[in-house]
Amino acid sequence: MVSDYTKAGVDLDKLRGYHSFISSYLSSSELPIKIGHYAGAIKVGDKYIVMHVDGVGTKTLLALKTGIIEPTGIDCVAMNVNDIACVGARPLALVDYLALEKPMDDVVEKVMKGLKKGSDESNVVVVGGETAIMPGVISGYDLSCSVVGIADKLKTGNDVKPGDVVLGLASNGIHSNGYSLVRKLIDEGKINLDKWAEELLRPTRIYSNSLLSVFEKIKAAAHITGGSFSKLKRITAYRINIRLPEPPDIFKLIENSGVSHKEMHRVFNMGIGMVLFVDKEKEDEVIKILSKTEKVFELGRVEEGEGIMITTYKNQVLNF
């Protein structure tokens, strides 16, 4: 039986509908970034204060099952600093929200260790947070963070045009999205959690430092998280034509466990955690800088037209 995200309890189309409603309800023409992009911002003097909030999601349930909890603290930092770096913000401060089903000394200790590791790597200071025990509301634990950053200028993709190059930065694995579907496959006995625990709990890669090192030389960036490559529509309405490299084995395992090829590319990052849009003339320079810290792929081009066309490693063409 083929599994998909909706059968696992996550309806991406419905979620996008919520996002659209919230954006239209709360948006203001005075905001420098439209609600629904990678981060929100306000202008203060000649600077922009940028904010974002995100969480680890149901990956925490696998963390509890396996005892591999510390990486989820890193996940929480990464999901936030990566997103604000997409618009050009340097992360400054972070607060966390940890909600527990019951007192869990081990969880608190390991989550804090992960938060500290992630904050040290991304040069953000954890200035406080909130911890709550909420039986009946929380199952296991839930973890989210809010981050504040600063930027001299913002880039949201407004100047992306046909002919621009699309680059991809390799991911650490499935990062922190799609775990409701992964857990369904585990519960059905299609994935052996004991065998794949370390790979499944590998933390989200922190790209913020690398991204900010080339920010002046790129046009836009997209963090590939929930909704996968559909996120590229946040950057431009032009057609994006890309070819993806062969993904790590964990993605092949998930697909072979009963997920369609198209659904894999609708839900998971497929080995590409960050996408950059670059003027052709600056491509070599950007790749040279990024290659010091990241594995970089040339994925394709921006073209006239609309939509996202992905040629997969199986040479299948998918349109989104």
C-alpha positions in Angstrom: 0.0 0.0 0.0 1.4 3.4 -1.0 1.8 5.9 1.9 1.6 9.6 1.7 1.7 12.6 4.0 -2.1 13.1 4.0 -2.6 9.4 5.2 -0.1 10.1 7.9 -2.2 12.9 9.2 -0.5 15.9 7.5 -2.5 17.6 4.7 -0.1 19.9 2.9 -2.8 21.5 0.7 -4.9 22.3 3.8 -1.8 23.7 5.6 -1.0 25.9 2.6 -4.6 27.1 2.8 -4.1 28.1 6.4 -0.9 29.9 5.5 -2.7 31.8 2.8 -5.5 32.8 5.1 -3.2 33.9 7.9 -1.0 35.9 5.4 -4.0 37.7 3.9 -5.6 38.4 7.3 -2.5 39.8 9.0 -0.5 41.3 6.1 0.2 45.0 6.0 1.6 47.1 3.2 4.0 48.7 5.8 5.8 45.4 6.3 9.2 45.1 4.4 8.6 41.3 3.9 5.2 39.9 3.1 3.9 37.5 5.7 4.5 34.0 4.5 8.1 34.4 3.4 11.0 32.8 5.4 10.9 35.5 8.1 9.2 38.7 9.2 10.9 42.0 9.5 10.4 45.6 10.7 12.7 48.6 9.9 14.4 50.3 12.8 16.5 53.3 11.7 18.6 52.1 8.9 18.5 48.4 9.9 16.0 45.6 9.7 15.0 43.6 12.7 14.1 40.1 11.5 12.2 37.4 13.4 11.1 33.9 12.9 9.6 31.0 14.9 9.7 27.3 14.2 9.8 24.0 15.9 11.1 20.4 15.7 7.8 18.8 15.0 7.0 15.1 15.6 10.7 14.2 15.3 10.6 14.5 19.1 8.5 11.3 19.3 11.3 9.3 17.6 13.8 11.0 19.8 12.0 9.8 22.9 11.7 6.3 21.5 15.4 6.0 20.7 16.8 8.1 23.5 18.7 10.3 20.9 17.3 13.6 22.2 20.2 16.1 22.0 20.0 16.5 18.2 16.5 18.0 18.5 17.9 21.0 20.3 20.2 21.6 17.3 17.2 21.1 15.0 15.3 23.8 16.7 18.2 26.3 16.3 18.8 25.3 12.7 15.2 25.6 11.6 15.2 29.3 12.7 18.7 30.6 11.9 18.5 29.1 8.4 15.2 30.8 7.7 16.3 34.3 8.8 19.6 33.9 6.9 17.5 33.3 3.8 16.5 37.0 3.8 19.9 38.2 4.9 19.7 38.4 8.6 22.5 37.6 11.0 21.0 35.8 14.1 21.5 37.6 17.4 19.2 36.1 20.1 17.0 33.1 20.6 14.4 32.0 23.1 13.1 28.5 23.3 9.8 26.9 24.3 9.9 23.4 25.8 6.6 21.8 26.7 6.6 18.5 28.5 3.9 15.8 29.1 5.4 15.2 32.6 8.7 15.9 34.5 11.5 14.6 32.2 14.9 15.4 33.7 16.8 13.6 30.9 14.9 15.4 28.1 15.5 18.8 29.7 19.2 18.2 30.1 19.7 16.8 26.6 17.6 19.4 24.8 19.5 22.2 26.5 22.8 20.6 25.5 21.6 20.6 21.9 20.4 24.1 22.0 23.8 25.2 23.3 25.6 23.3 20.5 23.4 24.8 17.9 23.6 28.3 19.2 27.4 28.2 19.5 27.6 27.0 15.9 25.3 29.7 14.6 26.7 32.5 16.8 23.3 33.2 18.3 22.8 33.8 22.1 20.1 32.0 24.0 18.7 34.7 26.2 15.8 32.9 27.8 12.7 30.9 27.1 9.8 29.0 28.7 9.4 25.5 30.0 5.9 24.1 30.8 4.5 20.8 31.9 1.1 20.2 30.3 -0.4 16.7 30.7 -3.3 16.1 28.4 -2.1 18.6 25.9 1.4 17.4 25.1 2.4 13.8 24.3 6.1 13.4 25.1 7.7 16.8 24.5 7.4 19.7 22.0 10.2 22.1 21.2 10.2 25.4 19.4 12.3 28.5 19.2 12.0 32.1 18.2 15.0 33.9 16.8 15.8 37.6 16.3 18.3 38.8 13.8 19.5 42.0 12.2 20.1 42.9 8.5 21.4 45.9 6.6 19.3 45.0 3.6 16.8 42.3 2.7 16.7 39.9 -0.3 13.4 38.1 -1.0 13.8 37.2 -4.6 12.3 40.2 -6.3 15.2 40.6 -8.7 15.4 36.9 -9.7 15.0 36.6 -13.4 15.3 34.1 -16.3 18.9 33.0 -16.8 19.8 33.0 -13.1 21.6 29.9 -11.9 20.1 27.7 -9.2 22.6 26.1 -6.8 21.9 23.5 -4.0 23.7 22.8 -0.8 23.7 19.2 0.5 21.5 18.3 3.5 22.5 16.2 6.5 19.6 13.8 5.8 15.8 14.4 6.2 16.4 17.2 8.7 13.3 18.1 10.6 10.3 17.5 8.2 8.3 14.6 7.1 8.4 12.7 10.4 4.7 12.0 10.6 5.1 10.0 7.4 8.3 8.3 8.6 6.7 7.3 11.9 3.8 5.8 10.0 6.2 3.6 8.0 8.0 2.6 11.2 4.6 1.7 12.9 3.8 -0.4 9.8 7.0 -2.3 10.2 8.4 -1.0 6.9 11.4 0.8 8.4 13.5 -0.7 11.2 13.9 2.1 13.7 16.8 0.3 15.6 18.8 0.1 12.4 18.1 3.6 11.1 17.8 5.5 14.4 21.1 7.4 14.1 20.4 8.5 10.5 16.8 9.5 11.3 17.8 11.6 14.3 20.7 13.3 12.5 20.3 17.1 13.2 19.3 19.7 10.6 22.4 21.2 9.0 23.0 24.8 10.1 23.6 26.9 6.9 23.4 30.4 8.3 27.2 31.1 8.5 27.8 29.8 5.0 24.8 31.6 3.5 25.7 34.9 5.1 29.3 34.6 3.7 27.9 34.9 0.2 24.8 37.0 0.8 26.1 40.0 -1.0 26.8 37.9 -4.1 23.5 36.0 -4.4 20.0 37.1 -5.3 17.9 34.9 -3.0 18.0 31.7 -0.9 15.4 29.1 0.0 15.5 26.7 3.0 14.0 23.4 1.9 11.8 22.3 4.8 8.1 21.4 5.0 6.6 21.3 1.5 10.0 20.6 0.0 10.7 22.3 -3.3 7.3 24.0 -3.5 9.0 26.5 -1.1 10.8 27.8 -4.2 7.6 29.6 -5.2 8.2 32.0 -2.3 11.2 33.3 -4.2 9.9 33.8 -7.7 6.9 33.2 -10.0 9.2 32.4 -12.9 9.7 28.8 -13.9 12.4 27.0 -12.0 14.0 24.0 -13.9 16.3 21.9 -11.9 17.9 18.4 -11.9 18.6 16.8 -8.6 21.6 14.6 -7.7 21.2 11.1 -6.4 20.0 11.4 -2.8 21.4 9.7 0.3 20.3 6.2 1.1 17.8 7.3 3.7 15.5 8.8 1.0 15.7 5.6 -1.1 14.8 3.6 2.0 11.7 5.8 2.7 10.6 5.6 -1.0 11.1 1.8 -1.2 9.0 1.5 2.0 5.9 2.6 0.1 6.1 6.3 -0.8 5.6 7.4 -4.4 8.5 9.1 -6.2 6.5 12.3 -6.6 5.4 12.3 -2.9 9.0 12.0 -1.9 9.8 15.3 -3.7 6.7 16.9 -2.3 7.6 16.2 1.3 11.4 15.6 1.7 14.4 17.7 0.8 15.9 14.7 -1.1 19.5 15.6 -0.2 19.3 19.4 -0.9 18.8 21.5 2.2 19.3 25.0 0.8 18.8 26.5 -2.6 20.5 29.6 -3.8 19.7 31.9 -6.8 22.7 33.5 -8.4 23.5 35.7 -11.4 25.4 33.6 -13.9 28.4 35.9 -13.8 28.9 35.3 -10.1 28.3 31.6 -10.1 32.0 30.5 -10.0 32.8 33.0 -7.2 29.9 31.8 -5.0 30.7 28.1 -5.6 34.4 28.7 -4.7 33.4 30.4 -1.4 30.7 27.9 -0.4 32.8 24.8 -1.3 35.0 25.6 1.7 32.2 24.6 4.1 29.4 23.0 1.9 28.9 20.4 -0.8 27.5 22.5 -3.7 25.5 21.3 -6.7 24.6 23.3 -9.8 20.9 22.4 -10.1 19.6 24.3 -13.0 18.2 27.7 -14.2 15.4 30.1 -13.8 13.4 30.3 -17.1 10.5 32.1 -18.7 7.1 30.6 -17.7 5.9 29.4 -14.3 6.0 26.4 -12.0 8.7 24.1 -10.8 10.1 21.3 -13.0 12.3 18.8 -11.3 14.2 16.1 -13.1 15.0 13.4 -10.5 17.9 11.1 -10.3 15.6 8.5 -11.9 15.2 10.8 -14.9 11.6 11.3 -14.1 10.2 14.8 -14.6 7.9 16.1 -11.9 6.0 19.4 -12.1 4.8 21.3 -9.1 
